[in-house]
Amino acid sequence: MKNKERVIFDIGQEKFKYLQRDVKHRPKNPNMFELNQKLNQTKKKNFYTNTKIISCALLGLWFIVLISMRT
């Protein structure tokens, strides 16, 4: 019979592993102009998506009301 391999969890070694990130790819000071552009694009996209959803819901409710008035 084979012995099952055990996973050894060393708290001293794994304690702050999430803090050891590769920082080379991230600039120290983010460009605020680029961040604002991305934020504005996201806001516009979310606004148009919400508008589409609300208009479809209202159109559906209008059809239900229209059908219920005919009968």
ChimeraX attribute file (.defattr): number of C-alpha atoms within 10 A of each C-alpha:
attribute: neighborCount
match mode: 1-to-1
recipient: residues
	/A:1	3
	/A:2	4
	/A:3	5
	/A:4	6
	/A:5	6
	/A:6	6
	/A:7	6
	/A:8	6
	/A:9	9
	/A:10	8
	/A:11	8
	/A:12	8
	/A:13	8
	/A:14	9
	/A:15	10
	/A:16	9
	/A:17	9
	/A:18	7
	/A:19	7
	/A:20	7
	/A:21	8
	/A:22	7
	/A:23	8
	/A:24	7
	/A:25	7
	/A:26	8
	/A:27	8
	/A:28	8
	/A:29	6
	/A:30	9
	/A:31	9
	/A:32	9
	/A:33	9
	/A:34	10
	/A:35	11
	/A:36	11
	/A:37	11
	/A:38	12
	/A:39	12
	/A:40	12
	/A:41	12
	/A:42	11
	/A:43	12
	/A:44	12
	/A:45	12
	/A:46	12
	/A:47	12
	/A:48	11
	/A:49	12
	/A:50	12
	/A:51	12
	/A:52	12
	/A:53	12
	/A:54	12
	/A:55	12
	/A:56	12
	/A:57	12
	/A:58	12
	/A:59	12
	/A:60	12
	/A:61	12
	/A:62	12
	/A:63	12
	/A:64	11
	/A:65	11
	/A:66	11
	/A:67	10
	/A:68	9
	/A:69	8
	/A:70	6
	/A:71	5
